[in-house]
C-alpha cells in the first residue's frame, strides 16, 4: 500500500525568492530537454534515453556554475 504525506511550508521572502528561482530554472531545463528530444526524434527518428537526458542536464549545470563563479 502506498501512502503520501503533504506538508505546508512557510518560507520567508528570501527563501521564497530562492525557491521561485530554482523552480524557474528547473522548468527551463525540462523544456529545453523536451524540445531537444522532440527535435532529435523529428530529425533522426531516434528516441532519447534517460542516460542522455542526465548527461545533458549535468553539462548544463556545470556550465551554469562556471558562469556564476
Phi, psi and omega per residue, in radians:
X1 nan 2.301 3.115
X2 -1.621 2.516 3.063
X3 -2.370 2.739 -3.123
X4 -2.373 2.648 3.106
X5 -2.184 2.479 3.068
X6 -2.071 2.372 3.123
X7 -2.203 2.446 3.091
X8 -1.732 2.230 3.097
X9 -1.921 2.686 3.133
X10 -2.196 1.408 -3.109
X11 -1.309 2.651 3.035
X12 -1.401 3.132 -3.037
X13 -1.046 -0.747 -3.127
X14 -1.138 -0.764 3.116
X15 -1.139 -0.657 3.130
X16 -1.121 -0.723 3.099
X17 -1.108 -0.720 3.135
X18 -1.151 -0.742 3.104
X19 -1.103 -0.772 3.119
X20 -1.112 -0.697 3.116
X21 -1.117 -0.772 3.127
X22 -1.119 -0.729 3.134
X23 -1.118 -0.728 3.109
X24 -1.102 -0.741 3.110
X25 -1.092 -0.742 3.132
X26 -1.153 -0.682 3.095
X27 -1.101 -0.770 3.124
X28 -1.115 -0.713 3.111
X29 -1.105 -0.809 3.125
X30 -1.040 -0.804 -3.131
X31 -1.115 -0.674 3.121
X32 -1.160 -0.747 3.113
X33 -1.129 -0.738 -3.139
X34 -1.122 -0.751 3.130
X35 -1.144 -0.683 3.111
X36 -1.130 -0.715 3.119
X37 -1.148 -0.708 3.138
X38 -1.143 -0.748 3.115
X39 -1.111 -0.784 -3.128
X40 -1.073 -0.719 3.138
X41 -1.165 -0.685 -3.120
X42 -1.175 -0.706 -3.088
X43 -1.464 -0.744 -3.003
X44 -1.898 -0.142 -3.065
X45 0.979 0.701 3.104
X46 -2.227 2.466 3.078
X47 -1.478 2.826 -3.127
X48 -1.811 2.232 -3.099
X49 -1.396 2.850 3.101
X50 -1.093 -0.625 3.104
X51 -1.030 -0.779 3.140
X52 -1.160 -0.717 3.081
X53 -1.010 -0.791 -3.129
X54 -1.129 -0.706 3.136
X55 -1.119 -0.782 3.129
X56 -1.104 -0.774 3.142
X57 -1.080 -0.708 3.128
X58 -1.163 -0.714 3.102
X59 -1.080 -0.756 3.116
X60 -1.107 -0.729 3.137
X61 -1.106 -0.745 3.109
X62 -1.113 -0.723 -3.140
X63 -1.103 -0.744 -3.131
X64 -1.188 -0.594 3.112
X65 -1.205 -0.615 3.080
X66 -1.130 -0.666 -3.125
X67 -1.172 -0.562 -3.068
X68 -1.525 -0.114 3.139
X69 -1.786 nan nan
